[in-house]
């Protein structure tokens, strides 16, 4: 199969220099410079790590605080008090993409390296908290921020990110297509699913079948609507909230191809040129480009990939929630009834428009009834959010806040002058350590001696939430950070297996049953940077030696940056069955050994007649991983040095016991 790649689309970025004077010191008012971001323990400016092959991030729009009355998920800190507010109000907009000096390619832009943005999100935005129960899909803010939400606004009134209306079914009801409505089936719960076993934050409704819906006069045009449209619009509103909370200020721009330097190769001449007319970077915003952001920059064998794999930068957060049928059953039932009534009055409006001759008074009366019912639905949605707020913080939120406070107290005591006595400092350190251990226990709690029972109990818990038997009240996202991943990494390691640190892409999941805190680490969404064309585009050298380790090679990536929601990642890469095997691992290469130490014959190898004394099935990937430990993963990683089916066995385990031959 021939792959045709278009030429690289390059863009010149002019990046202004910042003064380093007092950058890592305190101002006269006692406050440190808000531009301070520490990368690998050292203060760094955003452009310090922009080298050839580095993924560059660009500063775009920044949002001011928005009143929660407009539908924001909770009230953010006042302007000027958040960690991201590095500039004064008068300077704030001069450093954004659309308000800088110059026009076209001469316009000043701010670029940052991936390491700097990762540190920024973790240190200054990681403590941001987004309340999913407070995101209102039909709010003025969501409608203004997303055109998709605006298109279905009448059917979203009263919906929240956890309890969204079944938009597709509501549109069928309003259209009067009884045959299609019967085939569609009953109403389906939709919204963000908080109890997913995998690492991706997804919607409740899995089916994405397209349903044909005729035009509803006065409301919507004829169109094909996905069965899970309610879920899709929940993630659209969540993305709008991420932008409002400054988590989308910096977005991937492209891969750095080169930087303009002095023709004499003198560093001081280059600095003088940069200070006079700004730094000039050549960035590939689309098309092939060489990158090391997923290989030699991180050296993680699980990120090794092959051509046609995709590379991602994922946004990860801690999700915690609580259930309470007593507080939520009334508001949820009222909202469902109000939405059903809204569907019927929208249908009446459609009938009024179809009447011939057209009666304007009848249309006006029907429109008035629709507007009144929209107000009722809005009040019902507000009641759901208020009931969830009244539940207070979740167990995990309380543990995390306690750990953050204890660690801050210890850090303040250690930096205090004069320093407190050693005993008091030891007490502060112990309190911080114990609080962090409590958080770690909340993200585990699985009984390894009864794992099948534990997983079945969690599956029952999931089913009850999906069917509405258990009603979720408060749900929040916090502790945001970035993580690099690839499509192979997601497919190979997304299945959850308690006790395996590589499963679920290394993200933890709390037991969430039997009184344990209901929490887990999830990928909220990811920037897809592009598709790998060549997984060994260049190799590093040490003297005359050429390195052959896959993590030392650069990738040739066809850049095409786009945002993927957690729901989309789930549908593309989630391994529900646990049967996906990494490249290089083939169960067919594992031949069982008979009791006499000989290989099975062709006749005895028939799948229906196993040889006497030999297991019916060869050992699974997980069984071999448990037997040989981490050496198995390293040897059998894509591009590993060992042959498939021949893991590297530690010397301490080579003696004793029969060995399987390949």
N, C-alpha and C positions, 0 to 999 in steps of 0.2 A: 504494500500500500504506500503510495507516494504522498508525502505531506508537503504542501505548498505554503510557505510562510511569507507574508508580505514584508516589505522593508520596515526598518525600525522608524517609528515616529518620535523624533527628538524634539526637546523643548529646552530653550535656554532660560535658566532661572538666575536672576540677580538676587543675591542674598546679602543684606547689610551686616556689617560687623557690629558687635556690641563691645562696649568698654569693659575691660576686666578689672578696672580699678575698684577695689572694695567689693568685688564680686562675692568673695567667700568670707566677708567680714560683716560686722553688725553696723547698722546705720546709727546716726546720732540719737534717734528715738528708741534705740534698743531693739528694733526689729531687724531681722536678717533680710538680705536681698531676696525678694520673692522669686527671682529667676533661678535661685539656687536649686539645682538638681544634681544629685550625686550618682555617678555611674561607676560601679565597681569601687566604691568607697572614696572617689575623688570628685570634687566639684567640676562640672563640665557645662559648657554652653551647647546649645542644641546642634550646632553644625560641626562640633569638634570631631565627630566620628564619621563624617561624610567622606568616604573613600570610594574608589572604583569598585563596583559590584555591590554597594550598600543600598538597601531599600530606603529611599528618602520619603519623609513625611512632610506635608505642607499644612500651614496654618490657614484655616478657612474662617467661617463665620463663628462669632462667639455670642452667646445669648446672655442677656441680662436676666435677673430674677423675674419670674412670672408669678402672678397671684394664683394660689391654688383654686380660686373661684373659676378660673378659665379651664380647669381640668387637669392641672399638673398633679403629678403623683407626690403629694406632700409638699411642704414648704421648705425651700432650700435656704441656706444661710443668706444673710443680707449681703448686698454687693459690697465688696471691699474686705470681706472677712473670710472668703474661701481661699484655699491654697493656690488656686489657678489664677487669681487676680494679681498678676505681676505688675500691672500698670495702673496709673491713675485714670480717672474717668475721662479726662481730656486726652490722654494718650492712647486709650484703649483701642479705638478704631483705626488709628494710624498704622497699626501693625497687622492689619488683616488683608486678605487677598484682594478684596475689591476696593480698598481705601488707601493703598500705598502710593508712594510717589511714582510718577512716570506712567506711560501708557504702553500697552502691548508687551513686547518682550523686554522693554526698558522698565517695566513696573517692578518695584521691590517686592520680594516674597520672602517669607521665613521658612526655611527648610530645617529638618531635624533628622538625626540618625535614629535607627530602630532602637538601639540600646537606650538612647536618651528618652524616647517616648515611653518605652517600657518602664523606666525608672520614674518618669513623670506620673504615669497612671497609677503606679503602685504607691508612691509616696504622697501625692497630692490629691488624687482623685479616688484612690482605693477606698477611702472611708465614706464616699458618697453612698446614699441609700435611696433606692427607688422602690416605692411601695406599689406592687402590682395591683393590689386591691383598689387603689385610688386612681388608677388610670382609667379615664372615662372616654370611651370611643366616640361618643356623640358630642363631645365638648367643642366649644369654639376653637380651642387651641389645636386639637387633633384634626379638625376639619380644615383649618388654615394651613397646617403643616404637611398634610398628605392628601394628594388628589384622589387616591383610591378610597380613603375614608370619606371624603367629600361626596363621591359618587353614590355611596350607599348610606348617606347620613340619615335619611328617614327611617331606615331599618336598624340603625345602630343606637338610636336614642334609648337611654337607660342601660346600655351595655357597659360592662367593665372588662378589664383584661382577663379576669377570672371567670366571669359569667357573661359571655357574649351571646347575642341572639343568633339563632339558626337563620342566617340571612337568606340562604338559598330557599329554604322551605317557606319563609315569610313572603318572599317574592312570588313563589308559585301560588300561595294562598291569595295574594293580592291580584294576581293575573287571572284567577278564576279557572285555571287549567286543572280540573278535578282528576282527569286520567293520569297526568304526570304526577300529581300530588299523591295519588294512591300508590303509584309505582315507587315513589321516593321513600315512602314509609313514614314513621312517626318522627317527631321532633328529636334532634340530637343535641346533647350538651356540647357547647363549644367554648373555647377559651384557652389560656395557657395552662398546660398540664404540669403540676408542681411535683409529681411523684414518679417521674420517668426513671427507669432503671439505668439507662445509658447516660452518656455524658452530654447529650444535646438537649437544650431547652426546647420543647416541641409543643404542638397543639394537641387538644383532646381528640379531635376528629382526624383520623388518618386518611380516609378516602378523599381523593382529589378529583373524582369523576366530574366531567363537565355536564351541566344540566342546562338545557335550552329553555329560556324564559322569554315570552313575548313582551312587547313594550307595555308598560303600565302608564297610561296616559296621565300626565300631570306629575309623574314621579320618576320613572326611569325608562330608558330605551330598550329595545330588543337586544338580547345578548346571551352568551353562554357563561354560566356562573359555576365556579368550582364548588363541590359539595362542602368543602371546608373553608368557605369564604370567610366565615366568622373568625376562624383561627388566624387566617392570613391578615385580616384587618387588625386583630389584636397585636400581632407583631409589628405592623406598620405604626400603630400608636406607641408601642414600646420603643421603636427606633426614634420616633419624634421626641420621646422623653429622654433618650440617651443624648440627643443633640442638645436638648435644653439644659441638661446637667453637665455640659462641657466635655462629655466623653467622646464626642465626635468633632471636637475642635481641630485636632490633628488627624489627618487622614492620609493614607498612602498616596504618593504622587507618582512614583516610578523608580526605576533603578538608575543609580548614578553611573554614567559612562566615563566621564572625565571632568576635570576641573582646570580652568585656565590658570596657568602658572607663568612665571617670568621666563622668557626664552633663554635666559642665561642660566636657568636652574639655580639661582641664588635665593635661598629662603627669605632673606630680608627684602629683596626686590619684589618677591611675590606678595609679601605682607604689605609693603608700601602700595603696590598696585591694587590690592584688595581694599585697603583703607581709603584710597582715592575714589574708586569707581565701583566698589562692592565686589563680592566674590561671584564668579560666573561659573555655574555648574551646567553640564550637558546631561540632561535627564531623559531616559527612555520612558515615555508615558504609554507607549503601545508598541508591540512588536518584539523581536528577539533581543535579549540582553543577557550578559553574563552576570551571575549573582552568587555570592557566598553566604547569604543570610540564613540559609537552611543547612549548610554543610560545615565548613571550617569555622564559622563563627560560633557554632553551638556544640559541634562534635557529639551529636546524639545519634546512635546507630538506629534508633527507632524512626528517625526522619529520613533514612535513606530511601530513595525513590527511583523510578524508572521513567523513560519517556512516556508522555501522555498523562502522567500524574499531575495533579494540581497542587500548588503551594498556597498556604493560608497563614494569616495572622489572626488568631482567635481572641475574642474578648470573653474572659472567664469571670464568673462571679459566684459568691456563696448565696444559695437560695434557702430561705427558711420560711416555714409556714406553720399555721395552727388550724385545727378544725374545731368547730363548735356548732352542732346542729341547733342547740337551744337558741342562740342569738341569730343564726343565719337563716333558719328555715322560713320564718315569717317574711322577711324582706325578699328572699329569693322567690318564694311562691307568688308574692304580690307582683314582682317584676315580670314573671312569666305570664301571669294573667293579663297584665297591662299590655304586654307586647302582642299577645293573641288578639286583644281587642283592637290594637292599632292596625294589625293586618286586615281585619275585617272592615275598618273604616276607610283604609286606603283602597280596598276593593270597591267600596261604595263610591269613592271619588272617581275611580276608573270607570265605573258604570255611568256616572253622571256625565263624564266627558264623551262617552260613546253614544249617548242618547241623541237621536235626530228627530226633530230639530234640536240643536244645542240650546239648553236653558241655562243662561248665566246665573240666575238666582239659585238654581239647584246646585250648580258647580260651586258657587260661593258658600252655600250652606254646608255642602260636603267638605269643602276646604276648612271651614271653621271647626267642624267636628274633628278633623284630622289634627289641626293645631292644638285643640284642647287635649286630645289624647296624647300628643307628643309631650305636652307639659306634664301629664300624669306619668308617662314613662320616665321622663327625666327625674321626677321626684322619687320614683321607685328605684332608679339607679343610684341616686344620692343616698337613699336609705341603706342600700347594700354596702356602700363604701363607709357610711357612718357606723353601721353595725360592726364591720371589720375593724375600724379604728378603735372602737370601744373595748376590744379584746385585749388591748395593750401589746407590749412587745412579746415576740415569740421566745421560747426557751433559749434557742441558739443566739438570738440577738442579745439577750441578757448576758449569756456567757461571753460572747465576743466583746461586748462593751466593758465587762469587768476585766477581761484580759488586756484590752487596749488601755484602760485607765491604770491598771497595775503596772504595765510596762512603761507608761508615761511617767508614773511616780518614781519608778526605779531609775529611769534615765535622768529625771530632774534631780534626784538625790545624788546620783553619781557626778553630775556636772555642777552641783552646788558648791559655792565657795563661802566659807571654809567647808570642806567635806564633812558629812556627819560621821559619827563613830562607826567602826566596822560592824558592830552587832546590828545597828539599825539598818545599815546598808545591806547586810546579809538577809535581814527580815524582808526588806523590799524586794530583793532578788528572788527569794523563795516564794513570796506572794505572786510575783509576775510569772515565775515558772509554773506554779500550781494552777494559776488561772489559764495559762496557755495549754496545759495538759488537759484541763477540763474541756476546752474547745476541741482538742484533738480527739478526745473520747467521744464527744458528740458526733463527730464525723466518722465513727466506726460503730462499735457495739455489736458486731456480728458474732454469733456463737458458732465457732468453727466445728464443734462436735455435733451440731444439729443443723448443718447448712441447708439440706433440702427443705427441712421444716421452716427455717428462717426465710428462705426465698419464696416458699409457698405462702407464708404469712404476708410477705410484702406484696406478692401478686394479688392476694385478696384485698389488701389495702388499696392498691391501685384501682382495682375493679370497682370498689365502693366509691372512690372519688369520681371515676369516670361516669358512673351511673347516677351520681347525686345522692347516694345513700349517706356518704360522709360529705359534709359541706365545708369547704375551705373558707376560713375567715381572712385573717391577716396573712399576707405573703410579701416578702421583701427581698431585694437583691442588694448585696453589699460586698465589700472586699474585692473590688474590681482589679483585674490585672490582665496583661497580654501574654499569649502563649503562641509559639510557632508550631505549625503542624503541616502535614501533607495529606493528600487523599489516601495514600497507602497507610499512613499512620492511623487515620480514622477508621479505615476498614479493618485493619489488622488488630487494633487494640481497643475498639469501642465496646466490645462485649464485656459485661461485668462478671467478674469472678472474685468473690471476697477472699482476701488473703494474698492475692496476686497484685503487687504494686504496679505492674505494667497494664493491667486491665483497666477498662474505662478511661483509657488515655492518661492514666496516672492521676485522675481526679477522684476524690474521695466521695463516699455516699454513706450517710448515717442510716442506721437501722430503721428509724422512723416508725417503729411499732413497739407495743408493749411499754408505753410511757417514755420511750427515748425521744430526744429532740428531733423534730421533723426537719431535716436539712440535707443539703448536698451541694457539691460543686458542679456547676454546669457551664457549658459554652453558650453564651447568649446569642452570639453571632460571630461572623468572621469575614475579613476582607480576603477575597480570592485574588491573589496577585497575578496569577497567570498559569499557563500550562507548560510543563517541562518538555523541552525539545530534545535536549541532550543532557544526560545525568553525569557525564564525565567530560564536560566541555574544556576543562583545563586541569592540570595537576600541579601541585606544589612540589618544589624541589628543595633538597638539603644538600648543598654542594653539587656533586655529580649524581646523587641518588634521586630518583623520581619516586615520590610517595604513591602507593597504590591503594591505600585505605579509602573506602568510599566517602568517608566524612571529610577527607582532605581535598576532594575534587569540587570544582565549581559547577553550577547548573546553568544551562542555557534556557532561559525562561521566555516564553512568548507572553509578554506583559499585556494583561487586559483586566484592569482592576475593577472589581464590583463587590458589593456588599451582599453576603448570604446570611439569612436569618438562621437561628438554630433549628427551626422547623425544616427548612430546606436542606440543611446539612444532615438532619436525621433521615430524610427520605432518600438521600443520595448514598450515604456512607454508613449508616447504622448496621451493625452486625447483631441482629436479634437472636439468631440461632447459636452463635458461638462456633459455627463450622468454618468460618473464613480462616484460611491459613496464610501466613506471610509467604512471599516469594521465596522459593528455594526449599520449602518444606512440603514433601510429597509423601502421603501415607502409603502410596503404592510401592515406594522404595523400601518399606519396612517389611521384610519377609520373616515370618514366624519360624522359630527353630523347634524342631521336634524334640521329643524326650531323649533321643539318642544322640543329639547334637548335630544332626544332619538337616539340610534344608528340606522343606516340604516338596514332594513331587507334584507334578502338574495335576495328576488325578486327585491327590489329597488336598490340593489347594482350591478345589471347587468351593464356591461360597456356600453351597448347601450341604456339603459333607466335609466338615473340618477334620483335620487329622487328629487321631487320639492323643489326648494329653496336651493339646494346643488350644489356646484361647481362640474363640470364634472371630475376634476382631484384633487387628494390630493395635498397639498402644496409641492413644490419642496424642495430639500435640500437647495438651495440658499435662497428661501423665508423664510424658518425656520431660517436660519443663520442670515438673516437680522432682523427678528423679535426678536430673543433672544440674538443676539450679540455674543461676544466671549465666553460666558458661554456655548453656544451650541456646539462649536468646542471642548472645553475642556471635556464636559460631554460625547460627542459621539465619542471621539477619540478611536482608537482601544485599547481595554483593559480598557476603562473608567469605572467608578463606577456606572454610570446610565444605566438603561435598554434601549435597542434600542427603539427609538421613544418617549422617555421620557426625554427630555432635562432639565437640571437644569435651572429653571427660576429665575432671580433675585427677591429678596423680593419686590422691588419697583414695579414689574410688575405682581405680583401674583394676586393682587386684580383687579377686573374689567374685563369684557370680558369673553366670553365662553372659556372653556378649552377643548382641545381635549383629549379624553380618549384613552388609548392604547388597 
